[in-house]
Amino acid sequence: MYLNLLKGYPDFIGKRKAFAGYGNGPSSYVHGVGDPLVFPVYDHYIDSVAGTVLSLSGNYYTIAVPSGVGPRQNWNLLWLPTVNTTPNVPLGLGPLSAAATQSTYTSAGLLTVVGANTLVPGQFIVFSNGASGAGIFLNGVMAQVTSATPTTYTVNFGQGLALAYTIATDTLKYQVVQASAGNLLQGQLNPAPITGVLATAILLTVTQANSYSVGQFVALGGTFKTASLYASGAIVEITSASSTGWTAKWQGTIIAQTSSEVATSALLVTNGGAPVQASQSAFGAITNTLAVAAGASAAGLITLTSIQNMQAGNIIAIQNVGVNTTLNGTIATVIASGLTNIVIKANGWTVIENTQAETVGTASVLVTGVEAGAGDVLSGTNLSAEQIQIGGFCGQY
């Protein structure tokens, strides 16, 4: 951050000079490193900086951290959200949008929705209100926004490629996924590319350098090869991981793109880089599963029998079902219709249509995790509209 001094030069106080100034945050923040503080007086160095400073908007606060030891060192500002993450807060949904008027779904799995919105790229949303073959199969589906204008937005959703259409009228609505109004679900991009994708009917295997852990959730993005387009936009739960690759439960299309891939993955996190987790909130095992396949005439409706205390808007991951195993790994959104303390009703993408008696399995709610590191905002965060006023002491070379 370039510091604009409130006066032309600092004032002497004892053997040091006091300064006061203001500045704006960076357009692309670096997590864990911070925002370098640039002092405008060439022959002065910063000796100390005021402690915690709240931005004028109240959305962030900064902590000045020296980048070395001793005098004449450089200083970086760590930017932290004022709404921090408390572990085990269920992810939920923000306000419901107005209905869209049109959608286009291409053979590359790119969905373009025409309708008033306030979205920005990178946000995660859940769809509802789809009423035709152009949207009903997306009800309850969570996706990441790839582009947005005030009248149009796009997401990738490769799983529905069999339903590709050119253009159609539909009434899709969306809600932003969040732990609270100031703590949205985010994707922390893995800098290493995906180089290979292999999928059976139930298991996805990805070749990619990573530091993921079992139980974490990732969103697949970027540009997939033709053979692996079904993985585009998928959100999956890690079931195993090594330094060179990872696996996740998978539904549907077989993929064999074992090399030359160029796609990406991003860890699902909330404020401070805290990875999202699945918290078992059912009090008993799933005793029956009923799944209706998503399609041109039906939303993917999942009915689970289990004693629980879920609420509409909870986002769940289905895990460890013993008989209807193709449901494992499904991520769906709990709906109010038919929800009781012994029945879970949820919409999400599913390719199966059957019912099975079960003796094991859980429906776990996605919740906030534990902050990693200093708790500062993620790399790439645009803070250029945020301004702080800051002071301290400086010396002269």
C-alpha positions in Angstrom: 0.0 0.0 0.0 1.4 3.4 -1.0 1.0 5.7 2.1 -0.2 9.2 1.4 1.0 11.5 4.2 -1.5 13.8 5.7 1.2 16.5 5.8 4.2 16.9 3.6 6.8 15.6 6.0 6.7 13.8 9.4 7.1 15.8 12.6 9.9 15.3 15.1 8.9 13.8 18.5 12.0 13.2 20.6 14.6 11.3 18.4 11.9 10.0 16.0 9.5 11.5 13.7 5.7 10.8 13.9 3.8 10.3 10.7 0.1 9.9 9.8 -1.3 9.0 6.4 -3.9 7.0 4.5 -3.9 4.6 1.6 -5.9 1.9 -0.3 -5.4 -1.8 -0.3 -4.0 -3.8 -3.2 -6.0 -5.0 -6.2 -4.6 -8.5 -5.7 -3.7 -9.4 -2.2 -1.1 -12.1 -1.4 -2.2 -14.4 1.4 0.3 -15.0 4.2 2.7 -12.3 2.8 0.6 -9.2 3.1 0.5 -5.8 1.5 3.9 -4.0 1.4 3.8 -0.6 3.0 5.5 1.9 0.8 6.7 5.1 2.6 6.6 8.2 0.3 9.6 10.0 1.8 12.7 8.6 0.1 15.2 9.3 2.8 13.1 8.0 5.7 12.4 4.5 7.0 9.5 3.2 9.0 10.5 2.5 12.6 7.1 1.4 14.0 3.5 1.3 12.9 0.3 1.7 14.8 -1.3 -1.6 15.9 -4.6 -2.9 14.7 -6.4 -0.5 12.3 -9.9 -0.7 11.1 -10.7 0.1 7.4 -13.1 3.0 6.8 -15.7 0.6 5.6 -15.5 -1.5 8.7 -15.1 -4.7 6.6 -11.4 -5.3 7.3 -8.7 -4.5 9.8 -5.0 -4.5 9.3 -2.0 -5.6 11.4 1.4 -4.2 10.5 4.1 -7.0 10.5 7.8 -6.4 10.1 9.5 -8.4 7.3 12.8 -8.7 9.2 14.4 -7.9 12.5 16.2 -4.8 13.8 15.9 -1.2 12.6 15.2 0.0 9.1 13.2 -3.0 8.1 10.3 -3.3 5.7 6.7 -3.6 6.8 3.7 -5.5 5.4 0.0 -5.0 6.3 -2.0 -8.2 6.9 -5.6 -7.7 5.9 -8.1 -9.7 7.9 -11.9 -9.7 7.6 -13.8 -8.3 10.6 -16.3 -11.2 10.3 -14.0 -14.1 11.1 -14.7 -17.8 11.0 -16.2 -19.6 13.9 -15.8 -23.4 13.4 -18.8 -25.6 12.8 -21.2 -22.9 11.5 -23.4 -24.5 8.9 -23.2 -23.1 5.4 -26.5 -21.6 4.3 -28.0 -19.5 1.6 -28.3 -15.7 1.1 -31.3 -13.8 -0.2 -33.2 -15.4 -3.1 -32.7 -13.6 -6.4 -35.3 -12.5 -8.9 -36.3 -15.1 -11.6 -34.1 -15.3 -14.7 -35.7 -15.1 -18.1 -33.5 -17.2 -20.3 -30.6 -19.7 -20.1 -28.2 -21.3 -22.6 -26.4 -24.5 -22.0 -23.6 -25.5 -24.5 -22.0 -28.8 -25.4 -18.9 -27.6 -23.4 -21.0 -27.6 -20.2 -21.2 -23.8 -19.9 -24.4 -22.4 -18.5 -25.3 -18.8 -19.3 -28.2 -17.3 -17.3 -29.9 -14.1 -18.4 -31.4 -12.2 -15.4 -30.7 -9.4 -13.0 -28.0 -10.3 -10.5 -25.4 -8.9 -8.1 -22.9 -11.7 -8.5 -19.1 -11.5 -8.9 -16.9 -14.2 -10.4 -15.7 -16.8 -7.9 -18.9 -16.8 -5.7 -20.7 -20.0 -5.1 -24.4 -20.2 -5.7 -27.3 -22.7 -5.3 -30.0 -22.9 -8.0 -33.7 -23.2 -7.5 -37.0 -22.5 -9.2 -36.0 -24.2 -12.5 -39.2 -25.1 -14.2 -38.3 -26.6 -17.5 -35.7 -28.7 -19.3 -33.6 -25.6 -19.3 -33.3 -25.4 -15.6 -35.2 -28.0 -13.5 -32.3 -30.4 -13.4 -30.2 -27.6 -11.7 -32.5 -27.2 -8.7 -30.4 -27.7 -5.5 -27.1 -27.8 -7.5 -24.2 -25.7 -6.1 -21.9 -24.1 -8.7 -19.2 -21.5 -8.9 -19.7 -18.3 -10.9 -17.2 -17.9 -13.7 -18.3 -14.5 -15.1 -21.0 -11.9 -14.3 -22.6 -8.7 -15.5 -25.6 -7.0 -13.9 -27.8 -8.8 -16.4 -26.0 -12.1 -17.1 -23.9 -14.7 -15.4 -22.2 -18.0 -16.2 -21.2 -21.2 -14.4 -19.7 -24.5 -15.6 -21.7 -27.7 -15.0 -20.3 -30.5 -17.1 -22.4 -33.3 -15.3 -25.5 -32.3 -17.3 -23.9 -32.5 -20.7 -26.5 -35.0 -21.9 -29.1 -32.3 -21.5 -27.2 -29.7 -23.6 -29.5 -27.2 -25.4 -28.9 -24.1 -27.4 -31.2 -21.5 -25.8 -34.5 -21.6 -23.8 -36.8 -19.7 -21.5 -36.6 -20.6 -17.8 -37.2 -19.1 -14.4 -34.0 -20.1 -12.5 -33.2 -18.3 -9.3 -30.0 -18.4 -7.2 -28.8 -17.8 -3.6 -25.2 -17.2 -2.6 -23.6 -19.8 -0.4 -22.4 -18.3 2.9 -21.8 -18.9 6.6 -23.0 -15.4 7.2 -23.6 -12.2 5.2 -19.9 -11.2 5.6 -18.5 -14.7 5.3 -19.1 -16.2 1.9 -17.9 -19.6 0.6 -14.8 -19.1 -1.5 -12.4 -21.1 -3.6 -8.7 -21.1 -2.7 -7.0 -22.0 -6.1 -4.4 -24.7 -6.2 -1.5 -23.2 -8.2 -0.5 -26.6 -9.7 -2.6 -27.6 -12.7 -4.6 -30.8 -13.0 -2.7 -32.9 -15.6 -4.9 -36.1 -15.7 -8.5 -37.1 -14.9 -9.8 -40.7 -14.7 -13.3 -41.6 -13.5 -15.2 -44.8 -13.1 -18.9 -44.7 -12.3 -18.1 -44.1 -8.6 -14.5 -42.9 -8.2 -12.7 -39.8 -9.6 -8.9 -39.9 -9.7 -7.1 -36.7 -10.4 -3.4 -36.2 -11.1 -2.3 -32.9 -9.5 0.3 -31.7 -7.1 -1.5 -30.8 -3.9 -1.6 -30.6 -0.1 -5.3 -31.6 0.3 -6.5 -33.8 3.1 -9.2 -36.4 3.3 -12.6 -34.8 4.0 -11.9 -31.5 2.3 -14.0 -30.2 -0.6 -12.7 -28.9 -3.9 -14.3 -27.3 -7.0 -13.0 -28.2 -10.4 -12.6 -25.4 -12.9 -10.5 -24.0 -15.7 -10.5 -25.6 -19.2 -11.0 -29.3 -19.4 -10.3 -31.5 -22.4 -13.1 -32.9 -24.5 -12.9 -36.3 -22.9 -13.1 -34.8 -19.4 -15.7 -32.1 -19.8 -18.1 -33.9 -17.5 -15.8 -32.9 -14.6 -16.0 -29.2 -15.4 -17.6 -27.4 -12.5 -17.9 -30.4 -10.3 -17.7 -30.0 -6.5 -16.4 -33.1 -4.8 -15.1 -34.4 -1.4 -11.6 -35.7 -1.1 -11.4 -39.4 -0.2 -7.6 -39.9 -0.5 -4.7 -37.7 -1.3 -0.9 -37.8 -1.9 1.5 -35.1 -3.0 0.9 -36.0 -6.6 -2.8 -36.7 -6.8 -6.2 -37.2 -5.1 -9.4 -39.2 -5.4 -13.1 -38.4 -4.7 -16.5 -40.1 -4.9 -18.0 -39.7 -8.4 -21.4 -40.1 -10.1 -22.0 -40.8 -13.7 -19.9 -40.5 -16.8 -16.6 -42.5 -17.2 -13.6 -40.3 -18.0 -10.3 -41.3 -19.4 -8.1 -38.2 -19.8 -5.0 -39.5 -18.0 -2.6 -36.9 -19.5 -2.3 -33.5 -21.2 -5.0 -32.0 -18.9 -4.9 -28.3 -18.1 -7.7 -27.8 -15.6 -7.7 -26.4 -12.1 -9.0 -27.2 -8.6 -9.8 -24.9 -5.7 -10.2 -25.8 -2.0 -13.5 -24.7 -0.5 -12.9 -22.3 2.3 -14.4 -19.4 4.3 -12.9 -16.3 5.9 -9.2 -16.7 6.9 -8.7 -19.7 4.5 -10.6 -22.1 6.8 -11.3 -25.3 4.8 -15.0 -26.4 4.8 -15.8 -29.6 6.6 -18.7 -32.1 6.7 -20.2 -32.3 10.2 -22.5 -35.3 10.9 -25.7 -33.8 12.2 -27.9 -36.9 11.9 -28.5 -38.7 15.1 -28.9 -42.1 13.5 -27.8 -44.0 10.4 -29.6 -43.7 7.1 -32.2 -46.5 7.0 -33.6 -45.8 3.5 -32.6 -43.9 0.4 -34.8 -42.8 -2.5 -33.3 -41.0 -5.4 -35.0 -39.5 -8.5 -32.5 -38.8 -11.3 -32.1 -35.2 -12.5 -33.3 -34.7 -16.0 -35.1 -32.6 -18.5 -38.4 -33.1 -16.7 -37.3 -33.6 -13.1 -35.0 -32.2 -10.4 -32.7 -34.6 -8.7 -34.8 -35.3 -5.6 -33.2 -37.3 -2.8 -35.2 -38.6 0.2 -33.2 -40.0 3.1 -34.7 -41.6 6.2 -32.7 -40.7 9.3 -33.3 -39.1 12.7 -31.9 -35.6 12.4 -32.4 -31.8 13.0 -31.6 -30.3 9.6 -33.1 -27.1 8.2 -34.0 -26.0 4.7 -31.0 -24.4 3.1 -28.5 -26.7 4.7 -26.0 -28.1 2.2 -25.2 -31.8 2.8 -22.8 -34.5 1.6 -24.1 -38.0 1.5 -21.4 -40.4 2.8 -20.8 -44.1 3.5 -24.2 -45.5 2.3 -23.9 -49.3 2.1 -26.3 -50.4 -0.6 -27.1 -47.5 -2.8 -23.4 -46.6 -3.0 -23.7 -44.5 -6.1 -25.2 -41.8 -3.9 -22.0 -41.5 -1.9 -20.3 -38.1 -2.5 -23.5 -36.4 -3.6 -23.8 -32.8 -2.5 -27.3 -31.5 -2.3 -29.4 -28.7 -0.7 -32.0 -29.5 1.9 -35.5 -28.3 1.0 -38.5 -27.5 3.2 -41.1 -29.6 1.4 -41.4 -33.0 3.2 -38.7 -32.3 5.7 -39.3 -33.8 9.1 -37.2 -35.0 12.0 -37.0 -38.4 10.5 -37.0 -37.6 6.7 -34.5 -35.5 4.8 -35.6 -34.0 1.5 -32.9 -32.5 -0.7 -32.3 -31.5 -4.3 -29.1 -32.1 -6.1 -27.6 -33.6 -9.2 -28.0 -37.4 -9.3 -27.9 -40.0 -12.1 -29.8 -42.8 -10.3 -33.4 -43.5 -9.8 -34.2 -46.2 -7.2 -34.9 -46.9 -3.6 -32.9 -49.1 -1.2 -33.2 -50.1 2.5 -30.0 -49.1 4.3 -28.3 -49.8 7.6 -25.4 -47.4 7.4 -24.5 -44.0 6.0 -24.8 -40.4 7.0 -26.0 -37.1 5.6 -23.5 -34.5 6.9 -23.9 -30.7 6.8 -21.2 -28.6 5.3 -19.8 -26.3 8.0 -17.0 -23.8 8.5 -13.6 -25.2 9.6 -10.6 -24.0 11.6 -8.7 -21.0 10.3 -5.3 -21.7 8.8 -2.3 -19.4 9.4 -2.8 -15.8 10.3 -6.4 -15.7 9.2 -5.8 -13.0 6.5 -7.8 -12.9 3.3 -7.1 -15.1 0.4 -4.6 -14.4 -2.4 -6.2 -12.5 -5.3 -8.7 -10.6 -3.1 -9.3 -7.1 -4.5 -9.0 -4.6 -1.7 -8.5 -1.5 -3.9 -11.7 0.1 -2.7 -10.8 -0.3 1.0 -9.0 2.6 2.7 -7.3 2.8 6.0 -5.7 5.7 8.0 -2.5 4.7 9.8 0.2 6.3 11.8 3.6 5.5 13.4 7.2 6.6 13.8 10.0 6.8 11.3 13.6 7.6 11.2 16.0 9.2 8.7 18.8 7.6 6.8 
